[in-house]
Amino acid sequence: MAIKPLTGEKLEKELARLEAMREYERAWEERSCMCICGIDEAGRGPLAGPVVAAAVVLPRDCEILYLNDSKKLSQKKRETLYDEITAKAAAWGIGMASPGRIDEINILQATYEAMRQAVKELGVTPDVLLNDAVVLPGIEVEQVPIVKGDAKSVSIAAASILAKVTRDRMMVKYDDLYPQYGFAKHKGYGTAEHIGALKEYGPCAIHRRSFLKNFHLEEKQGIGGEE
């Protein structure tokens, strides 16, 4: 799915935006850090499905147009950028925590767990981690938490896109297993359609039971077993 190429003034404007988003990467390159890793997650808020994290190391001066917070991009652009990021990245990794794990240790700890797994899956040891707003416990590497980092750092933006696309693809597959909930459309978030389906059918195997306590679903046994 190709994106229409930019030319002229629009291209210059996009290149200038990306250059501004390299501020953190440049600062750490000046400190002789060559392996700079961006980390982000997708799916902390939904009522169903896993939380997914991605870690990305981009080569120095890597140019990928349109890199941005995944929430600011269309699905078409995210899908196209996913392919470009995975092709151009020096290293990348995906981690995730299941709905059952989220219920077991809570969403924050599950997010940390997914992020640590993503870093491990890189196959290299980063010099520094640029994180979207968090500091990961249990990681020895130097970390830089950046509030709204997915819109301020090209590395975090790339991680944001990989995490979002990976999770969305999983939720589309879950829609084939549990079509009555509409997962392909809302990706597990608490839309009116999703809540209505929960009240009609009860939770299924990929619902986060700890997120459903206020929905009064006790009378429904639900669909499928625990996951």
Disulfide bonds with the S-S distance in Angstrom:
none
